[in-house]
């Protein structure tokens, strides 16, 4: 099962549209995960129309329309792996401990907010924390980014960070 993970698209404030490379990945993915800060409902409509399955949450920059359509936290079991998706996890310092305590029944937590790619393990190696960064707004990062991964029966593997370039 192929996954495409993104967050913090901030359309149309940070970019006019999603990058072509990212759009090309959508039909290849079995599941698309968006960890919030869509900003416009058009991006949600686009992903709902193109993705085989979409799991998304709202972020701190998402208004009433998106909050009415999306949860604050989403949960899904994919190929025997328990996923959670949330926008904010708080400061980087202490993140692993906070997330392991807040989400004791998960195998993978996908989050956003910082625009900083993150891949770590919490809870004595039990919980994988993933932030795909942003495909449209690199902030202080050298690249705009997103993640792909594969969920095999009972395991997450082949997590790959994709760099989209310094512009944008």
PEDAFEN-V13645 format. One record per backbone hydrogen bond with DSSP energy under -1.0 kcal/mol. CO is the residue of the C=O (numbers start at 1). NH is the residue of the N-H. E is the energy in kcal/mol with one decimal. If there is no record, write none. Layout:
# PEDAFEN-V13645
co:CO nh:NH e:E
co:CO nh:NH e:E
This chain:
# PEDAFEN-V13645
co:1 nh:151 e:-2.9
co:2 nh:30 e:-2.1
co:2 nh:31 e:-1.8
co:3 nh:149 e:-1.5
co:4 nh:33 e:-3.2
co:5 nh:147 e:-2.3
co:6 nh:35 e:-2.3
co:10 nh:14 e:-3.0
co:19 nh:23 e:-2.4
co:20 nh:24 e:-2.3
co:25 nh:29 e:-1.1
co:26 nh:29 e:-1.0
co:31 nh:4 e:-2.0
co:32 nh:55 e:-2.7
co:33 nh:6 e:-2.6
co:34 nh:57 e:-1.3
co:36 nh:8 e:-2.7
co:37 nh:10 e:-2.5
co:38 nh:11 e:-1.6
co:38 nh:40 e:-1.1
co:41 nh:45 e:-2.7
co:42 nh:46 e:-2.5
co:43 nh:47 e:-2.5
co:44 nh:48 e:-2.7
co:45 nh:49 e:-2.0
co:46 nh:50 e:-1.4
co:47 nh:51 e:-2.9
co:53 nh:32 e:-2.9
co:55 nh:34 e:-2.4
co:59 nh:62 e:-1.6
co:63 nh:67 e:-2.4
co:64 nh:68 e:-1.8
co:66 nh:70 e:-1.8
co:71 nh:58 e:-1.9
co:74 nh:85 e:-2.3
co:76 nh:83 e:-3.3
co:78 nh:81 e:-1.9
co:79 nh:154 e:-3.3
co:81 nh:78 e:-2.7
co:82 nh:107 e:-2.9
co:82 nh:108 e:-2.2
co:83 nh:76 e:-1.9
co:84 nh:110 e:-2.8
co:85 nh:74 e:-2.2
co:87 nh:112 e:-1.9
co:92 nh:95 e:-2.0
co:94 nh:98 e:-2.3
co:95 nh:99 e:-2.9
co:96 nh:100 e:-2.5
co:97 nh:101 e:-2.0
co:98 nh:102 e:-2.4
co:99 nh:103 e:-2.6
co:103 nh:106 e:-1.4
co:107 nh:128 e:-2.9
co:108 nh:84 e:-1.9
co:109 nh:130 e:-2.7
co:110 nh:86 e:-2.3
co:112 nh:114 e:-1.3
co:118 nh:131 e:-2.5
co:120 nh:129 e:-3.1
co:122 nh:127 e:-2.4
co:123 nh:126 e:-1.1
co:127 nh:122 e:-3.3
co:128 nh:109 e:-2.9
co:129 nh:120 e:-2.0
co:130 nh:111 e:-2.5
co:131 nh:118 e:-2.1
co:134 nh:145 e:-2.5
co:138 nh:141 e:-3.0
co:144 nh:164 e:-3.4
co:146 nh:162 e:-3.2
co:147 nh:5 e:-2.9
co:148 nh:160 e:-3.1
co:149 nh:3 e:-3.1
co:150 nh:157 e:-3.1
co:152 nh:155 e:-2.4
co:155 nh:152 e:-2.3
co:157 nh:150 e:-2.8
co:160 nh:148 e:-2.0
co:162 nh:146 e:-1.3
co:165 nh:144 e:-1.5
